[in-house]
Amino acid sequence: MQEYQVSHPNVTISYKPQSKEDYRERLTNALARNEGPDIFRIHNSWVPMFANELSVIPSSVMTQQEYGETFYPVALSDFSVGSGIVAIPLMYDGLGLYINEQIFETYGKEPPATWDDLLALAVEMTIKGEDDKIEQAGVALGRSENVDHWPEILALMMFQNGADLKNPASVSGEGALKYFVNFSEKYGVWDETLPASTQAFAAGKVAMYFGPSWRAFEINTQSPTLRYKVLPVPQLPKDNPSDPDIGLASYF
């Protein structure tokens, strides 16, 4: 930062770290009061909310072609507003499927490739004790209060099911929501009494868990000896094997 200010004496940088708690709301309110920062960090899904506050990148800084050659295509799609590009990705992340290797070895199972595979494994790997209490969860899905990243997981399911998130109440959107909820309400592989999914997975009590790559640092800190793998997310069965897999990009 100091080196930049030396080479650009007309620029003054005042960096203010922000807590992730209620960050979006505080940023929104600060911009509404004309007290917001000149440069700020937003999630790729927030672009429509901040579109009126974002400036287009001048072509003298980076052309649309250069942008497309530098970053993943999803960034060009997410950050294009009108005829211009309004943000630059700081990094890329996405949901991965974390599996507990010890549990999979105990059951002699291979990781799931499809959602049908995942459901069958989740039911088989769920262990319940007295009063039907879950002692080992097959997968952390189906609830919002204790499934970390449930909005991203549900969005992934909707995307894969062909839903338009601008119209989530469509048949395909409602189908994805029902499928998500059924992991708890119908199949009973997860419930509201369990701890947050990241914590439960790190404790070795969950066979499968969805999260971004940065959660690995938290898991490693909590359980340094836990053996796990991070794999691509499951897909819907394909009519054409050559159809591309669908994942979810989540980044700032």
RATA-V797895 format. One record per backbone hydrogen bond with DSSP energy under -1.0 kcal/mol. CO is the residue of the C=O (numbers start at 1). NH is the residue of the N-H. If there is no record, write none. Layout:
co=[CO	CO]
nh=[NH	NH]
This chain:
co=[1	2	3	4	8	20	22	23	24	25	26	27	28	29	30	31	43	46	50	58	58	63	64	65	66	67	72	72	73	74	75	79	81	84	85	93	96	97	98	99	100	101	102	103	104	113	114	115	116	117	118	119	120	121	127	127	129	130	133	136	137	139	146	147	149	150	151	152	153	154	155	156	157	158	159	164	167	170	171	172	173	174	175	176	177	178	180	181	181	182	182	183	191	196	197	198	199	200	201	205	207	208	209	211	212	213	215	216	217	218	219	223	227	229	231	235	240	251]
nh=[5	6	7	8	11	23	26	27	28	29	30	31	32	33	35	34	46	50	53	61	62	67	68	69	70	71	75	76	77	78	79	86	84	81	57	250	211	231	209	229	104	105	106	107	109	235	118	119	120	121	122	123	124	125	135	136	132	133	129	127	207	141	197	150	153	154	155	156	157	158	159	160	161	163	162	167	170	174	175	176	177	178	179	180	181	182	183	184	185	186	187	189	194	200	201	202	203	205	204	137	100	140	98	96	215	216	219	220	221	222	223	226	101	99	97	115	243	44]
